[in-house]
C-alpha cells in the first residue's frame, strides 16, 4: 500500500501528473482543484495517496491534504461510486461546502451546484452523513458562506491565497459572524 509519494514534479497532464522519485515516474491522478494548486514543473512535491487496483491495473490518486484524502476515501465507500467518480465529484467542488451540504441534508446544493444527479446526491447524503459527524468533518454552511466574504476582504487587503487559507483554517468555529472571523484572521496574519 502506498500512503505518500515525494519527488520531483516532471509532467502535468489533464487529470494526472508524474512524480519522479528514486528514478521511477509515478502517474498520480488528481482533481482539477489540486491541479490549480500545483507548483511549477521541476519543483519538489508530496502527495498523500489512495491506491486502487481496477481491472488488474494499479492506480494512484494524489491529494495535498489529509482532509482531501479522507473525503475521497469516504466517497469511495458509497455503493456505485468508484475512484474515478469520486475524483470527478471533487473536481470543481469546495470541500467544506460539500461537507456542510451533506451534514445539513441539502440535496439541492449538491445536485445543482456540482452537477451531480439528484439520486446520487441523495445517496451521498444518506451514506455519508453519519460518517462525517463521526470523523469530525462537519462544517456549518453559514461559516462557509461567511468565509467567502472574509476571503474576499483579505484578498482585497493584498494577502496571498496560501496566507488566507492558513488564516481561515485556524479560525475557531466559535466565531460565527463574518466581522468576527475577519478580525481573528487579521490577528492571525499579523503574528
PLY file of the C-alpha trace (Angstrom):
ply
format ascii 1.0
element vertex 191
property float x
property float y
property float z
element edge 190
property int vertex1
property int vertex2
end_header
0.00 0.00 0.00
1.29 3.46 -0.90
0.48 6.25 1.57
2.52 9.10 0.11
4.87 9.94 -2.73
7.51 12.65 -2.61
9.64 13.68 -5.52
10.06 15.98 -8.48
7.01 17.01 -10.48
8.01 16.13 -14.06
4.74 16.25 -16.05
1.33 17.84 -15.78
-1.40 16.38 -17.95
-5.20 16.55 -17.90
-6.25 14.78 -14.68
-2.83 13.38 -13.76
0.75 14.30 -13.00
4.01 12.37 -12.99
6.15 12.45 -9.86
9.70 11.15 -10.21
11.10 9.52 -7.09
14.29 7.43 -6.95
14.40 7.01 -10.71
10.76 5.93 -11.08
7.99 8.09 -12.54
4.65 7.60 -10.79
1.42 8.50 -12.58
-0.79 10.18 -9.97
-4.41 11.02 -10.75
-5.54 14.37 -9.33
-8.63 16.58 -9.29
-8.90 19.92 -11.11
-8.80 21.69 -7.73
-5.44 20.14 -6.91
-4.11 20.87 -10.39
-4.71 24.59 -9.76
-2.54 24.43 -6.60
0.46 22.65 -8.14
3.92 24.23 -8.25
5.92 24.54 -11.46
7.36 21.56 -13.32
10.67 20.57 -11.71
9.51 21.51 -8.20
9.51 19.08 -5.30
6.07 17.90 -4.22
4.45 15.43 -1.86
1.11 13.73 -2.42
-0.89 11.76 0.10
-2.18 8.77 -1.83
-5.06 6.40 -2.22
-4.06 3.24 -4.06
-6.63 1.28 -6.10
-6.48 -1.69 -8.41
-9.03 -1.66 -11.26
-9.18 -4.39 -13.85
-5.73 -5.56 -12.72
-4.28 -2.07 -13.29
-2.95 -0.23 -10.24
-3.90 3.46 -9.98
-2.66 6.10 -7.56
-4.81 9.09 -6.61
-2.97 12.02 -5.06
-4.03 14.71 -2.59
-2.27 17.64 -0.97
-4.03 17.45 2.42
-5.29 14.77 4.80
-8.79 16.26 4.52
-8.90 15.85 0.73
-7.69 12.25 1.04
-10.20 11.45 3.78
-13.14 12.84 1.80
-12.04 10.97 -1.34
-11.91 7.73 0.65
-15.32 8.46 2.21
-16.82 8.99 -1.25
-15.34 5.64 -2.30
-17.36 3.88 0.41
-20.60 4.80 -1.37
-22.12 1.98 -3.35
-21.71 2.77 -7.05
-19.02 5.44 -6.57
-15.54 4.30 -7.55
-12.29 6.24 -7.51
-12.87 7.88 -10.91
-16.37 9.02 -9.87
-15.11 10.25 -6.50
-12.37 12.24 -8.24
-14.87 13.76 -10.68
-17.09 14.79 -7.75
-14.08 16.55 -6.20
-13.00 18.15 -9.48
-14.53 21.60 -9.04
-16.08 21.37 -5.62
-15.46 23.31 -2.45
-14.89 20.52 0.07
-16.18 22.48 3.07
-19.41 23.33 1.25
-19.86 19.69 0.22
-19.42 18.56 3.84
-21.82 21.26 5.05
-24.42 20.30 2.43
-24.17 16.63 3.40
-24.36 17.43 7.12
-27.48 19.54 6.60
-29.30 17.29 4.09
-29.04 19.86 1.28
-29.64 17.65 -1.77
-30.41 20.80 -3.79
-26.94 22.28 -3.18
-25.16 19.10 -4.16
-27.20 18.38 -7.28
-27.45 21.97 -8.56
-24.03 23.40 -7.71
-21.89 20.40 -8.53
-23.90 18.84 -11.37
-24.47 15.59 -9.51
-27.74 13.83 -10.26
-30.41 14.11 -7.58
-30.43 10.36 -6.84
-26.65 10.25 -6.49
-26.78 13.36 -4.26
-29.38 11.69 -2.03
-27.22 8.55 -1.83
-24.15 10.63 -0.92
-26.06 12.29 1.92
-27.63 9.05 3.14
-24.37 7.12 3.22
-22.00 9.85 4.41
-23.91 11.97 6.91
-23.16 9.81 9.96
-19.60 9.09 8.81
-18.91 12.82 8.51
-20.18 13.50 12.01
-18.09 10.66 13.45
-14.97 11.77 11.60
-15.26 15.39 12.77
-15.53 16.75 9.22
-18.85 18.51 9.92
-18.86 22.07 8.62
-21.52 24.70 9.29
-22.89 26.03 5.97
-23.17 29.54 7.44
-19.45 29.53 8.20
-18.51 28.58 4.66
-20.70 31.41 3.33
-19.24 33.97 5.75
-15.72 32.80 4.89
-16.39 33.77 1.28
-16.71 37.39 2.50
-13.66 37.09 4.74
-11.63 35.58 1.88
-12.65 38.43 -0.42
-11.78 41.10 2.18
-8.36 39.57 2.86
-7.66 39.28 -0.87
-8.55 42.98 -1.30
-6.10 43.78 1.50
-3.34 42.13 -0.53
-2.94 38.79 1.22
-1.92 35.79 -0.86
-4.12 32.71 -1.24
-1.93 30.47 0.93
-1.94 33.08 3.73
-5.73 33.40 3.53
-6.19 29.60 3.54
-3.95 29.25 6.60
-5.79 32.01 8.47
-9.24 30.57 7.66
-8.14 27.09 8.71
-7.15 28.46 12.12
-10.36 30.36 12.88
-12.38 28.72 15.62
-15.95 27.75 14.74
-16.96 29.74 17.86
-16.66 32.85 15.69
-19.83 32.88 13.60
-20.17 36.46 12.31
-18.10 37.43 9.26
-16.72 40.52 11.00
-15.53 38.42 13.98
-13.97 35.88 11.65
-12.23 38.67 9.72
-10.83 40.20 12.95
-9.48 36.82 14.04
-7.94 36.20 10.61
-6.23 39.61 10.66
-4.83 38.96 14.15
-3.58 35.57 12.99
-1.91 37.09 9.91
-0.21 39.85 11.93
1.56 37.40 14.27
0 1
1 2
2 3
3 4
4 5
5 6
6 7
7 8
8 9
9 10
10 11
11 12
12 13
13 14
14 15
15 16
16 17
17 18
18 19
19 20
20 21
21 22
22 23
23 24
24 25
25 26
26 27
27 28
28 29
29 30
30 31
31 32
32 33
33 34
34 35
35 36
36 37
37 38
38 39
39 40
40 41
41 42
42 43
43 44
44 45
45 46
46 47
47 48
48 49
49 50
50 51
51 52
52 53
53 54
54 55
55 56
56 57
57 58
58 59
59 60
60 61
61 62
62 63
63 64
64 65
65 66
66 67
67 68
68 69
69 70
70 71
71 72
72 73
73 74
74 75
75 76
76 77
77 78
78 79
79 80
80 81
81 82
82 83
83 84
84 85
85 86
86 87
87 88
88 89
89 90
90 91
91 92
92 93
93 94
94 95
95 96
96 97
97 98
98 99
99 100
100 101
101 102
102 103
103 104
104 105
105 106
106 107
107 108
108 109
109 110
110 111
111 112
112 113
113 114
114 115
115 116
116 117
117 118
118 119
119 120
120 121
121 122
122 123
123 124
124 125
125 126
126 127
127 128
128 129
129 130
130 131
131 132
132 133
133 134
134 135
135 136
136 137
137 138
138 139
139 140
140 141
141 142
142 143
143 144
144 145
145 146
146 147
147 148
148 149
149 150
150 151
151 152
152 153
153 154
154 155
155 156
156 157
157 158
158 159
159 160
160 161
161 162
162 163
163 164
164 165
165 166
166 167
167 168
168 169
169 170
170 171
171 172
172 173
173 174
174 175
175 176
176 177
177 178
178 179
179 180
180 181
181 182
182 183
183 184
184 185
185 186
186 187
187 188
188 189
189 190
